[in-house]
Amino acid sequence: MIAAGCTTQPAISSSTAPAAKTTSEAAGDLTLALVSLRQLAEGNDMQAAQRTIFYLNQWISSDPAAAAAWQQDRLLESLPRALRNTPGLDRLDKLQFSASGNAQWLDDLSYLQQNLWLHDIALRVRREPAPPYLQPWLKEIESSVGLPEAEQLATAERLLDWTTRNIQLDPLPPAPRDPLATAGSTETVLPAARGEVGPGYGHLPLEILLYGHGDAHARARIFILLCRQVGIDAVMLGFQEEQSATRRGWLPAALIGGRFYLFDTALGLPIAGPEGKGIATLDQVVKDPQLLRRLDVEGLPAYPVNEKDLKQGVFALIEAEPAALSRRMQLLQAALPAATRLALTVQPNQFDAALRKTKLLGGVSLWHVPLEAVLYRIGLSLRATRDQQLAKELYHRNVLFSPSRPLIKARNLHLQGRFENEDRKPGARSFYLQCRPPDREIDALTTNEFYRKSIGLDQALPEDPAQRQSALDQYTAIARDGKFAATYWLALTYSEIGKPNAAIEWLGKPIVEASPPSPWTPGARYNLARCYEQLGQYDLARQWLESDKESPQRHGNLLRSKMLAEEKAAKSAAALRGSAKGE
C-alpha cells in the first residue's frame, strides 16, 4: 500500500457485522473507517489499511441502502467486448471493499487514496484568486449568467493551472496498432493489455499524481477528476477517427451553465474566446473555427484541430474507471458527511442525458482510456517478465518510490498540502530534504569502497565485476533521480503557498543548471516563468518560457509568452491613458 508504507497487502478480515446492528453503530463504523483512511494517508500507521477495510465492510454490511435494487450503468453495454473484460468491472455489484487487486494499485484502498489526494488538492486550489487577465471577463459572466457560474469557471481555470504546474508534460504517444485476435478464438487482445503504451493510459491517476508527469490526455484525466471533486461536470472531447471505431481525444471541457468551456491540457491554457477574452465555449469554436487558428505559432506545427474536425462532429467521452462505476463506491459516497464528502463515483447514464441537451455533440460514450490504463498496468508487468530493459526500468521506479524511502512519504504529504512540520510530525519538506544527499555521497557509491561498506551496500552487490558495476550504476542513478525529484517538488511547495522567491532558489541552479541534466528541467523552466510572472517581472518570465526549445510544453509556453506580452502592453496603455487624464 502506498500510503500505509507496506510492501505487501495486509490480511483482511472477511467477517461482517450482525444484521441487527443499529444505525448509530453503523455510523460509528463509517466514522472509524474514515479516521483509519486519514491515518492511512498520513503514512505512519502500518495497520491503518487493515482497519479501513474492516470498518468499511462492517459499515456496508449493515447499511439499509445496500438492500435496494441496483443495476450497472447501461453505457457499459456499448463498450467493445475486449474492454468489458477489464479487471474491476466484474466486481461492480460486490458489496465488499478489498485491498487486493490484480496488480499494484488496482484496489479499493488505492482508489480511495487517489480521491483523497484529489479532494485535498481541489479544496485548497479553489481558494486561489483568478488570474488578473481573467477577472474582467468573470465579472461579465457574473452579471450576465450568474455568480455560481463565474465561481465555477474561476475554479476550473485554477484547477487547470495546478495541473499544468504540477504534472510535467510528456510527449503524447501515437495510437498503437489494432488489437490482435488470440489463437483459436474470436477474442481480441487490446494493445494496452499487451503492455503497449498509447495516448493517456500510460499511468493510473494515482501514479500521475505520485510521479508528477503524464501526457496531455493524462493531464486531462487529472483535470476532470479535480473538477469532479468540487462538483463541476467535465468530460473529454474527441473526434471519430475515419474508417475506425476509435475516438481521438482532443481536450477536456467543463460543463458550466449548459455550455462546454474548453481547457487545453496540451497547451496548459484555456482556449481564449472571441476577441481573445475569457474562455471559449464549444459552440463559439464550432461557429468560428478561426478561434483555433489563433493558437498557431510560427515555426511550429499548426494546432492539431481544424474546421474539418469540428464539422465531422465532436464527441463527449465520460471519464469512469471501474471503481467509479461500482455500487459500493456509490453507497459510500452517499453516506459520507457532506462537509468532507469525496467524489467517488460517476453515473454515465444520467450524465449522458444531461450532455445530450447541449445539442452540440455527435455522440456520448465512455472514454476508453480509464479502462485501458487498468489493462496496461497489468500488461506492462507481464511484458516486463520477458523484457529485461523494461524490468530494469520498473525496478528503478519501484526502488525510487519504495515505502522504506522518504520520497513517497514526502509526495503523499505534499499532495495533501501538508508542507510544514505539524505537532512534531514531519511535513513534506522535511522528507524531501532527507532525499537530498550531497553529490559527493552519491558519487561515492561508485568510487568509494569504504563508504559503501559503511552503509551496508557492499555486501549486497553481486560478485561478478560487470554485474557489480551495473548494480552500482543503477543505485547511483536512483539516488540522483530521487534528489532531482525531491528538489523540484520542494520548489513547488513554495510556489503553491505564494513564495516565488524561495521556489526560484530551488528551481534555478539545483535543477535547470544541474549536471548531469535533470529530468525535471522542462517543468522547472515553466515554473520559473510562473514565479517571475507572479512577481510581476514579465520580461524574465517570457525569457524562461521562450528558452524551452524542445519540450512537449513548448507550444503552450510560446502562447503564454505572447499572452504576457499583450498583457504588459495593455497595462502600459492603461497607464498612459491614466497619465493623460491626470494632466
Residue pairs with C-beta under 8 A, 6 or more apart in sequence:
1 9
1 10
1 40
1 49
1 99
1 109
1 110
1 113
2 105
2 110
2 113
2 206
2 210
2 403
2 408
2 412
3 40
3 41
3 42
3 43
3 48
3 49
3 113
3 412
4 10
4 40
4 43
4 45
4 46
4 48
4 49
4 403
5 43
5 44
5 46
5 403
5 404
5 408
5 409
6 46
6 49
6 403
7 402
7 403
7 404
9 49
9 99
9 100
9 107
10 47
10 49
10 50
10 53
10 99
11 50
12 50
12 53
12 54
12 98
12 99
12 100
13 50
13 53
13 54
13 57
14 57
14 96
15 57
16 57
16 58
16 61
17 25
17 26
17 29
17 58
17 59
17 61
17 62
18 62
19 62
21 29
21 58
21 61
21 62
25 62
26 58
26 59
26 62
26 63
29 55
29 56
29 58
29 59
29 62
30 55
30 56
30 59
30 335
30 336
32 51
32 55
33 51
33 52
33 55
33 56
33 58
33 59
34 336
34 340
36 45
36 48
36 51
36 52
36 55
37 48
37 52
37 112
37 116
38 116
39 45
39 48
39 51
40 48
40 49
40 52
40 109
40 113
41 113
41 116
41 412
41 416
42 48
42 413
42 425
43 408
43 409
43 412
43 413
44 425
49 99
49 109
50 99
52 109
52 112
53 97
53 98
53 99
53 108
53 109
56 97
56 108
56 332
57 96
57 97
59 335
60 66
60 95
60 96
60 97
60 328
60 331
60 332
61 95
63 331
63 335
65 331
65 334
65 335
66 95
66 327
66 331
70 93
70 327
72 92
72 93
72 325
73 320
73 325
73 347
73 348
73 349
74 349
75 318
75 348
75 349
75 352
75 364
75 365
75 366
76 84
76 89
76 325
76 348
76 366
78 365
78 366
79 366
79 368
79 371
80 245
80 368
81 187
81 188
82 179
82 187
82 188
82 189
82 190
82 193
83 190
83 368
83 371
83 372
83 375
86 322
86 371
86 374
86 375
87 101
87 102
87 106
87 322
87 374
87 375
87 378
88 101
88 106
88 321
88 322
88 323
88 326
88 374
89 322
89 325
89 371
91 98
91 322
91 326
92 322
92 325
92 326
92 327
93 326
93 327
94 326
94 327
94 328
95 327
95 328
95 331
96 328
97 108
97 109
97 328
98 107
98 108
99 107
99 108
99 109
100 107
101 107
101 110
102 378
103 377
103 378
103 381
104 377
105 204
105 206
105 207
105 377
106 204
106 374
106 377
106 378
108 323
108 328
108 329
110 206
111 206
111 321
111 323
111 329
111 344
112 342
112 344
113 206
114 204
114 205
114 206
114 209
115 225
115 229
115 342
115 343
115 344
116 342
116 416
117 206
117 209
117 415
117 416
118 205
118 209
118 222
118 225
118 226
118 228
118 229
118 343
119 229
119 342
119 343
120 415
120 416
120 417
121 162
121 226
121 229
121 415
121 417
122 159
122 226
122 227
122 229
122 230
123 229
123 230
124 417
125 155
125 158
125 159
125 161
125 162
125 226
126 155
126 158
126 159
126 230
128 158
129 154
130 138
130 154
130 157
130 158
131 157
131 161
132 567
133 563
133 567
134 154
134 157
134 278
134 279
137 273
137 277
137 278
137 279
138 150
138 153
138 154
138 278
139 150
140 278
141 149
141 150
141 153
141 278
142 149
142 150
145 257
146 257
149 256
149 257
152 232
152 254
152 256
152 257
153 254
153 256
153 261
153 279
155 230
155 232
156 227
156 232
156 234
156 254
156 256
156 261
156 263
157 263
157 270
157 279
159 223
159 226
159 227
159 230
160 223
160 263
160 265
160 268
160 269
160 270
161 268
162 226
163 219
163 222
163 223
163 226
163 265
163 268
164 219
164 265
164 268
164 269
164 526
164 556
165 492
165 495
165 496
165 526
165 527
165 530
166 212
166 492
167 208
167 209
167 212
167 213
167 214
167 218
167 219
167 222
168 212
168 213
168 520
168 522
168 523
168 553
169 213
169 214
169 215
169 216
169 219
169 266
169 268
169 522
169 551
169 552
169 553
169 556
170 202
170 213
170 214
170 215
170 218
170 552
171 215
171 552
172 199
172 215
172 216
172 217
172 266
172 552
173 197
173 198
173 199
173 202
173 215
174 198
174 199
175 198
175 199
175 246
175 248
176 191
176 192
176 196
176 197
176 198
177 191
177 196
178 191
179 188
179 189
179 190
179 191
180 188
180 189
180 194
181 187
181 188
181 189
182 188
182 189
190 372
190 375
191 198
192 198
192 201
192 372
192 373
192 375
192 376
192 379
193 375
193 376
193 378
193 379
194 379
194 383
195 376
195 379
195 380
195 381
195 382
195 383
195 384
195 390
196 376
196 379
197 376
198 372
198 376
199 215
199 216
199 217
199 249
199 369
200 215
200 217
200 218
200 220
200 221
200 249
200 369
200 372
200 373
201 217
201 369
201 370
201 372
201 373
201 375
201 376
202 214
202 215
202 218
202 373
202 376
203 211
203 214
203 218
203 373
204 321
204 373
204 374
204 377
205 221
205 222
205 225
205 321
205 373
208 214
208 218
208 219
208 221
208 222
209 222
209 415
210 401
210 408
210 411
210 415
211 397
211 401
212 411
212 485
212 488
212 489
212 523
213 523
214 221
214 222
215 552
216 251
216 265
216 266
216 552
217 236
217 249
217 265
217 369
219 265
219 266
220 236
220 249
220 251
220 252
220 265
221 319
221 369
221 370
223 234
223 252
223 263
223 265
224 234
224 235
224 236
224 252
224 319
225 319
227 233
227 234
227 254
228 234
228 343
228 346
229 342
229 343
231 343
232 254
232 255
232 256
233 254
233 255
233 351
233 354
234 252
234 253
234 254
234 255
234 319
235 252
235 253
235 255
235 260
235 316
235 317
235 318
235 319
235 351
235 355
235 367
236 249
236 250
236 251
236 252
236 253
236 316
236 317
236 318
236 319
236 367
236 369
237 249
237 250
237 251
237 252
237 253
237 260
237 262
237 282
237 314
237 315
237 316
237 317
238 247
238 248
238 249
238 250
238 314
238 315
238 317
238 367
239 247
239 248
239 250
239 305
239 309
239 312
239 313
239 314
239 315
240 247
240 248
240 312
240 313
240 315
240 362
240 363
241 247
241 248
247 315
247 317
247 365
247 368
249 317
249 367
249 369
250 305
250 309
250 314
251 262
251 263
251 264
251 265
251 266
251 271
252 263
252 265
253 260
253 261
253 262
253 263
253 282
253 316
254 260
254 261
254 263
255 261
255 354
255 355
255 358
258 357
258 358
259 281
259 282
259 283
259 358
260 281
260 282
260 283
260 358
260 360
261 270
261 279
261 280
261 281
262 270
262 271
262 279
262 280
262 281
262 282
262 285
263 269
263 270
263 271
263 279
264 270
264 271
264 295
264 556
266 552
266 555
266 556
267 295
267 555
267 556
267 559
268 526
268 553
268 556
268 560
269 556
269 559
269 560
269 563
270 279
270 280
271 279
271 280
271 285
271 291
271 292
271 295
272 278
272 279
272 280
272 291
272 294
273 279
273 280
273 281
273 284
273 291
274 280
274 284
274 288
274 291
276 294
276 566
280 291
282 314
282 358
282 360
283 360
284 291
285 291
285 292
285 310
286 310
286 314
286 360
289 306
289 307
289 310
292 303
292 305
292 306
293 302
293 303
295 303
295 559
296 302
296 303
297 555
297 558
297 559
297 562
300 554
300 555
300 558
312 362
313 361
313 362
313 363
314 360
314 361
314 362
315 361
315 362
315 363
315 364
315 365
316 355
316 361
316 363
316 364
316 365
317 365
317 366
317 367
317 368
317 369
318 346
318 348
318 351
318 352
318 364
318 365
318 366
318 367
319 346
319 367
319 369
319 370
320 346
320 348
320 366
320 367
320 370
321 370
321 371
321 373
321 374
322 371
322 374
323 329
323 344
324 344
324 345
324 346
324 370
325 345
325 346
325 348
326 345
329 344
329 345
330 344
330 345
330 347
332 344
333 341
333 342
333 343
333 344
333 345
336 342
348 366
351 364
352 364
355 361
355 364
356 364
380 390
380 394
381 394
383 390
384 390
384 391
384 394
385 391
392 474
395 474
396 474
396 477
396 478
396 481
399 405
399 478
400 407
400 478
400 481
400 482
400 485
401 407
401 408
401 411
402 408
405 435
405 482
406 431
406 432
406 434
406 435
407 431
407 432
407 435
407 482
407 485
407 486
409 431
410 428
410 429
410 430
410 431
410 432
410 434
410 435
410 486
410 489
411 428
411 489
413 419
413 426
413 427
413 428
413 431
414 428
414 432
414 489
414 492
414 493
417 496
418 427
418 428
419 427
419 428
419 429
419 493
419 496
419 497
420 427
420 429
421 427
421 429
421 430
428 489
428 493
429 490
429 493
432 486
432 487
432 489
432 490
432 493
433 486
433 490
435 482
435 483
435 485
435 486
436 483
436 486
436 487
437 479
437 483
441 451
442 476
442 479
442 480
442 483
443 476
444 451
444 452
445 451
445 452
445 457
445 472
445 475
445 476
445 479
446 469
446 472
446 473
446 476
449 458
452 458
452 461
453 459
457 475
461 468
461 471
461 472
462 468
462 471
480 516
481 519
484 511
484 514
484 518
484 519
484 520
485 520
487 506
487 510
487 511
487 518
487 520
488 506
488 507
488 511
488 518
488 520
488 523
488 524
490 506
491 502
491 503
491 504
491 505
491 506
491 507
491 511
491 524
491 527
492 503
492 527
494 500
494 502
494 503
494 506
495 503
495 527
495 530
495 531
495 534
498 534
500 530
500 531
500 532
500 534
500 535
501 531
501 535
503 527
503 531
504 528
504 531
504 532
507 524
507 527
507 528
507 531
508 528
511 518
511 520
511 521
511 524
512 518
512 521
512 524
512 525
512 528
514 521
518 524
521 551
522 548
522 551
522 552
522 553
525 544
525 545
525 547
525 548
525 551
525 557
526 544
526 545
526 548
526 553
526 557
528 544
529 540
529 541
529 542
529 543
529 544
529 545
529 557
529 560
530 541
532 538
532 540
532 541
532 544
533 541
533 564
538 564
538 565
538 567
538 568
541 561
541 564
542 561
542 564
542 565
545 557
545 558
545 560
545 561
545 564
546 557
546 558
546 561
548 554
548 557
551 557
